[in-house]
Amino acid sequence: MMLVALSAPVSADSSEHQSTLADQRSVSVTIYNSDLALVRDDRRVVLPRGRSRLALRDVSAQIQPETALLRSLAAHNTIDVLEQNFDYDLLSPAKLLEKYVGRTVSVVHTNVQSGERTRESARILADTSGIVLQYGDRIETTVDGTIAFPTIPGELRDRPTLTIDLDNSDPRPQSLELTYLTSGLSWRADYVGQLSADAKHLDLDASITLQNASGTTYQNAALALVAGDVNVATSGQYQPSQTADTYSVSAAAPRPVVSTLSEYHLYNVPRPTTIADRQTKQVALLSAHAVPVAKSLELSGASFYYGRSFADLGTRLAVGSYLTFKNEQGELGIPLPGGIVRIYQQDASGHSQFIGSDGIGHIPKRENVRLYLGTSFDVTARKKQTDYSIVSDTPRVSQSSYQIVISNAKETAETVLVTEPIPGDWSITAESAPHQKTSSGTASWTVTVPPNGSTTLSYTARVRF
């Protein structure tokens, strides 16, 4: 087994001044929906007058270097950035071997019986499929001992580092702010709803789920989240500016405060939080109680069977179960970021059971939230075309009749909304129940089905294509 060691500590370049997280005074992170974040890193440093190199360690490993901006917070025009480099070639045994190909190292051999350690110089000839070492009198393809490297090559770093060549006119301690965009940080909203037994009210809790895969940790960060689809060009830097119009999320606990940001919404977390590297964490967003909801059963048709003759259109058609509520009043009434809504309901023994989930997009204030929970077990339908004829060829006009039988195996009556998308210029010429023209291409019927019974809906549609 090959072991790697450094025979001497790393000697930093005398012209390079390193800044670590110990210099960090504050950090703020704004995370967008599209695997993008804006980081503002404030550090207290001391730089000599004139030209020098500043190595900012522990920046994001996925930083977009072209977006980096360094400025002095205490005084303007004290530093001029001449050149910057992002060093992401991180230290590892494989990288050390790669950088030392063609160079001389020490191989430390250990006598198994005596434990005596001896050193022997060798030149690394290759490190591709395996290592090749050239000693003074032989060439070997394995390592019998430990390879000791004299130093770490300057191009290798143990942490992601942004190095900046600059010209400084103020030798006193000063605060520098590094601003940059990075990927590797993302967030989403997760909602959990508890539906009342009568399915008329909903207790809704929402949290923000953060994921950090950027390669560094943000200690006690001021955190903000942007909901909305921000366009990211192939070059350039997005510079957000906040406007007024602020909404308080909840007075019961320190929840994020929502404000407008251009065409988006900004969620400011009220207390600092540490976002550790390779961590998923959740922050409470809102808690709304007794939200009025409406549960509905819906049967949706299709437009394709109005154009020609068909046989049976289905014997056990799925009747969808939907839950709808309005984002207004009470503890709601704030912009809701897109995410997954999971709904639970208590069973007869009082235990909460999962009854369905659905994804939602960003929901503005006073807009409806509509959730598809699944299909009904006890309410089903069968549909058939009972007649079809061509009324006219030029223009083409057809007339077709349909019969929909909705069955209900429950002990209570159920109401089903039947929605039929009809193409072309259409009209209903006959029907067993009145319809509503809910859109230019949709006819809808509200059908009540008795307990342990069925209801038949019949109608005839004339369509001009």
Secondary structure, 3 states (H helix, E strand, C coil): CCEEEECCCCCCCCCEEEECHHHEEEEEEEECCCCCEEEEEEEEECCCCEEEEEEEECCCCCECHHHCEEEECCCCCCEEEEEEEEECCECCHHHHHHHCCCCEEEEEEECCCCCCEEEEEEEEEEECCCEEEECCCCEECCCCCEEEECCCCCCCECCCEEEEEEEECCCCCEEEEEEEEECCEEEEEEEEEEECCCCCEEEEEEEEEEEECCCCCEEEEEEEEEECCCCCCCCCCCCCCCCCCEECCCCCCCCCEEEEECCEEEEECCCCEEECCCEEEEEEEEEEEEEECEEEEEEECCCHHHCCCCCEEEEEEEEEEEEEEECCCCCCCCCECCEEEEEEEECCCCCEEEEEEEEECCECCCCEEEEEEEEEEEEEEEEEEEEEEEEECCCCEEEEEEEEEEEECCCCCEEEEEEEECCCEEEEEEECCCCEEEECCEEEEEEEECCCEEEEEEEEEEEEC
